[in-house]
Each structure stands twice: as structure tokens, then as C-alpha cells.
Amino acid sequence: MSDLAAPLAVQPATGRRRSPISDALTMSARCVRLSRRQLDALLVMLMLPIMLMLLFVYLFGGAIQTGTTYVTYVVPGILIICAAFGSSTTAVTVAQDMRGGIIERFRSMDIGGPAAIGGHVVANVVRNAVSTVLVLGVGYLVGFRPHASGLAWVGAAGMMLLFVFAFSWLSAAIGLLAGSPEAANGFGFFLMFLPYPSSAFVPVATMPGWIHGFADNQPITPVVETLRGLLLGQPVGNHAWAAVAWCAGITVASVAASAVLFRRRSS
């Protein structure tokens, strides 16, 4: 059987129903183990944001006026690119599970859909925590100097957690909707593209009219602006409320959609 059927520390049902939290932890541990086995995908997830950061800082940074050093401006955007790319991989792993028959094995163990899908989400949060620290470390080496207080660092970490959690559930719903891992990968490309028409790389005010309107009213821009303000010790204004509202709305809608799609796919 493929790596997707990784060994599980779960015993068949014995008449006593297990805790959903225990099931979720078991599924999360399984998905983390799978990440260690899929080293090629893990390396791409870790290295692509760093390569993008170096590309923009050293090739394009001198031509982009942001009112501050470009590395200072772009690192919060790179963190979101990193999170969006990592979240998009959840669609593929969920689609692989749905096609590979492993879900039937979970059902025979009385493991519910929320735990099976939630395991992918939690594993992605763990992977993104590692990649976020790596991006911040490399950013510091090339000149990024945050001016965040301790409380602002906590706020920035919370913002990243909310964003990764929301987009991981959105990606999981895409994986359940797609008919194959290949299709899920194609749909997931949208999540990777979304940070580009935002304030991640250039100020929104420099964009043409219709792109400007889209960038101002999509979820990435308030998240990036909130992170940027927190990390650089600047006011975040209403961006923080907008970012939290977007993340909460995406999470609620995606969890509900995932529940419906899982029941349809596994019935």
C-alpha cells in the first residue's frame, strides 16, 4: 500500500467510542509522519518562499518604491505566500486520501470525517510554523529588522495561525470537491496566486484601477497589512478587524462545505 496508508496507532472499535479529540490527534500525527516521508514536497514548500524573497529583494527591490527598504516591506508578504502555498498542498493530500481507499479503513475504525480531514489541517499548521520561522530567519540575514513588541509578536503569530487554519480548511474543501489529486492541484493553484494581486509585493495604490479594486477587497491584503503593521511596530487600523473577519468567514464556510462534501464522497 502507498505511503498514504501510513501505520496508525489505532485499534479497531471495541464497543467504547473513542474521543473525537483523540481521533484528531491520531490523524494529525499520521499526516505529520506522511510529511516527513514526502521530502520532495516538503523541500519545495520550504524553499520556494525563500527563493521568491531573494528574487524580489535582489532583482526587483531596487525598482519598487515602497517608502522603506524593500526587504522590510516584502517579508510579511512572503510569509503569506509561504502559508498560501503550504495550505494549497492540503487539497492534494486530502484528494489522495479520498481516492486511495484509506478513508474506508478509517470508517471501519469508527474515525469520523472531521478527525480525518482535520488531521491534514493540523499537520499543515505544523509545517507552516516551520516554514515561517525559516523565512523570518533568512529575511533577517538579508536585512529584515522587525520592530515588534512582545505583544505584537503574539498578535502576528495569532494572525498567521488564523490565516493558515482558514486557508487549510478551504484547501481541504477543494480536495474533497476535486475528483483527483491532479485536479486538486490545479484548483489549489488559485490559492497560491491570490497573494500576488494584493499588497504583498507592491503598494495597492500603484496598481491599475480594476486590479486596485480587487486587491483592496480580497482577503490577502488586510492579512498582509496586519502582519506588516505588527512586525514593523506600525498602526494596523481597521486591517486587523477585516483580516479576522475574512479568516473567520472562510473557516466557517470551509468547515461546513467539507462536512457536506465528505458525507457525499464517503456515502
C-alpha positions in Angstrom: 0.0 0.0 0.0 1.2 3.5 -0.7 2.6 5.9 1.9 -0.8 7.4 2.3 -1.8 4.3 4.3 0.7 5.1 7.0 0.6 2.9 10.1 -1.9 4.1 12.6 -1.7 3.8 16.4 -5.5 3.0 16.4 -7.2 -0.2 17.5 -10.4 -1.5 16.0 -13.6 -0.4 17.7 -14.2 -2.3 21.0 -17.6 -1.1 21.9 -16.3 2.1 23.7 -16.5 5.1 21.5 -13.2 7.0 21.3 -12.9 10.7 22.0 -13.0 12.9 18.8 -10.0 14.8 20.2 -8.1 11.5 20.4 -9.0 10.7 16.8 -8.0 14.1 15.7 -4.6 13.8 17.4 -4.1 10.4 15.8 -4.9 11.7 12.4 -2.7 14.8 12.9 0.3 12.6 13.9 -0.3 10.4 10.8 -0.3 13.4 8.5 2.9 14.8 10.1 4.6 11.4 9.5 3.5 11.5 5.9 5.1 14.9 5.5 8.4 13.5 6.7 8.2 10.8 4.0 7.3 13.2 1.2 10.6 15.1 1.4 10.4 16.5 -2.1 7.1 18.2 -1.5 8.3 19.4 1.9 11.5 20.9 0.5 9.6 22.7 -2.2 7.3 24.1 0.4 10.2 25.4 2.5 12.5 26.6 -0.3 10.0 28.3 -2.8 9.1 31.2 -0.5 12.8 31.8 0.3 13.7 31.8 -3.4 10.8 34.2 -4.1 12.0 36.5 -1.4 15.6 36.6 -2.7 14.3 37.1 -6.2 12.2 40.1 -5.4 14.7 41.6 -3.0 17.8 41.4 -5.2 16.3 41.6 -8.7 13.2 43.8 -8.4 13.6 45.5 -5.0 15.6 48.5 -6.4 12.9 49.3 -8.9 9.9 49.1 -6.5 9.3 52.2 -4.3 7.6 51.4 -1.0 8.7 54.2 1.3 11.0 51.8 3.2 13.7 49.3 2.3 12.1 46.7 0.1 13.1 43.7 2.2 11.3 45.3 5.2 8.2 45.7 3.0 8.2 42.3 1.4 8.9 39.8 4.2 5.3 39.9 5.6 4.0 39.3 2.1 6.4 36.3 1.7 5.1 34.9 4.9 1.6 34.9 3.4 2.9 33.4 0.1 4.5 30.7 2.2 1.3 30.0 4.1 -0.8 30.0 0.9 1.5 27.6 -0.9 1.6 25.3 2.1 -2.2 25.4 2.5 -2.7 24.5 -1.1 -0.9 21.2 -0.7 -3.6 20.1 1.7 -6.0 19.9 -1.2 -3.7 17.3 -2.9 -3.3 15.1 0.3 -7.0 15.1 1.0 -7.8 14.1 -2.6 -5.2 11.3 -2.4 -6.8 10.0 0.8 -10.3 10.1 -0.8 -9.2 8.2 -3.9 -6.8 5.8 -2.2 -9.4 3.9 -0.1 -7.8 4.8 3.3 -11.0 6.7 4.3 -12.9 3.3 4.3 -10.2 2.0 6.7 -10.7 4.9 9.0 -14.5 4.4 8.9 -14.1 0.8 9.9 -12.1 2.1 12.9 -15.0 4.4 13.8 -12.9 7.5 13.0 -15.2 10.4 11.9 -14.7 12.7 8.9 -13.9 15.8 11.0 -10.9 14.0 12.5 -9.7 12.5 9.2 -9.8 15.9 7.4 -8.8 17.9 10.5 -5.6 15.9 10.7 -4.5 17.3 7.4 -5.3 20.8 8.6 -3.3 20.5 11.8 -0.4 18.9 10.0 -0.3 21.9 7.6 -0.3 24.3 10.6 2.8 22.5 11.9 4.5 22.6 8.5 3.8 26.3 8.1 5.1 27.0 11.6 8.5 25.6 10.5 8.5 27.4 7.2 7.5 30.7 8.8 10.5 30.5 11.2 12.8 29.7 8.3 11.6 32.6 6.2 12.0 35.0 9.1 15.5 33.7 9.7 16.6 34.1 6.1 14.8 37.5 6.0 16.9 38.6 9.0 20.1 37.6 7.2 19.2 39.7 4.1 18.3 42.8 6.2 14.8 42.4 7.6 14.6 44.1 11.0 11.3 43.8 12.8 10.4 46.4 15.5 7.6 44.4 17.1 6.9 44.4 20.9 6.3 41.1 22.7 2.6 41.6 22.4 2.9 42.5 18.7 4.8 39.2 18.1 1.9 37.3 19.8 -0.6 39.1 17.6 1.5 38.4 14.5 1.7 34.7 15.4 -2.1 34.6 16.0 -2.7 36.3 12.7 -0.6 33.7 10.9 -2.3 30.9 12.7 -5.8 32.2 11.8 -4.8 32.6 8.2 -3.2 29.2 7.8 -6.1 27.5 9.6 -8.7 29.2 7.4 -6.9 28.5 4.1 -6.1 24.9 5.1 -9.8 24.2 5.6 -10.5 25.9 2.3 -7.9 23.8 0.7 -9.4 20.7 2.3 -12.8 21.5 0.9 -11.2 21.9 -2.6 -9.5 18.5 -2.1 -12.9 16.9 -1.3 -14.6 18.7 -4.2 -11.9 17.7 -6.8 -12.2 14.3 -8.5 -8.5 13.5 -8.3 -5.2 14.8 -6.8 -4.3 16.3 -10.2 -7.5 18.3 -10.3 -7.0 19.3 -6.6 -3.5 20.6 -7.5 -5.0 22.7 -10.3 -7.6 24.2 -8.1 -5.0 24.8 -5.4 -3.1 27.0 -7.8 -5.7 29.7 -7.2 -4.7 29.8 -3.5 -1.0 30.3 -4.5 -1.9 33.0 -7.0 -4.2 35.0 -4.7 -1.4 36.9 -2.8 0.1 38.4 -6.0 -2.7 40.9 -6.7 -2.5 42.2 -3.1 -0.2 44.5 -1.1 2.2 41.6 -0.5 4.8 42.8 -3.1 3.8 46.3 -4.1 1.6 49.0 -2.6 -2.0 48.7 -3.8 -2.1 52.4 -4.7 0.4 51.7 -7.6 -1.9 49.2 -9.3 -4.2 49.9 -12.3 -7.8 50.7 -11.5 -9.7 47.3 -11.6 -6.8 45.4 -10.1 -6.6 48.1 -7.4 -10.3 47.5 -6.5 -9.8 43.7 -6.4 -6.6 44.0 -4.3 -8.4 46.2 -1.8 -11.3 43.9 -1.4 -9.8 40.4 -1.2 -8.7 38.6 2.0 -4.9 38.7 1.5 -4.4 42.4 1.6 -5.8 43.0 5.2 -3.9 40.0 6.5 -0.6 41.2 4.9 -1.2 44.8 6.2 -2.0 43.5 9.7 1.2 41.4 9.7 3.3 44.3 8.3 1.9 46.7 10.9 2.5 44.3 13.8 6.0 43.3 12.8 7.2 46.8 12.0 5.6 48.5 15.0 3.1 50.5 12.9 -0.6 51.1 13.4 -2.8 48.4 11.8 -6.0 50.4 11.8 -9.1 48.5 10.6 -7.0 46.0 8.7 -6.9 43.7 11.8 -10.7 43.5 12.1 -11.0 42.9 8.4 -8.4 40.2 8.4 -10.0 38.4 11.4 -13.4 38.6 9.7 -12.2 37.2 6.5 -10.4 34.3 8.2 -13.4 33.5 10.4 -15.8 33.6 7.5 -13.5 31.4 5.3 -13.1 28.9 8.2 -16.8 28.6 8.9 -17.8 28.2 5.3 -15.0 25.8 4.5 -15.6 23.5 7.5 -19.3 23.4 6.6 -18.6 22.6 3.0 -16.0 20.0 4.0 -18.6 18.2 6.2 -21.1 18.1 3.4 -18.6 17.0 0.7 -17.1 14.3 3.0 -20.6 12.8 3.6 -21.3 12.8 -0.1 -17.9 11.3 -1.1 -17.9 8.6 1.6 -21.5 7.5 1.4 
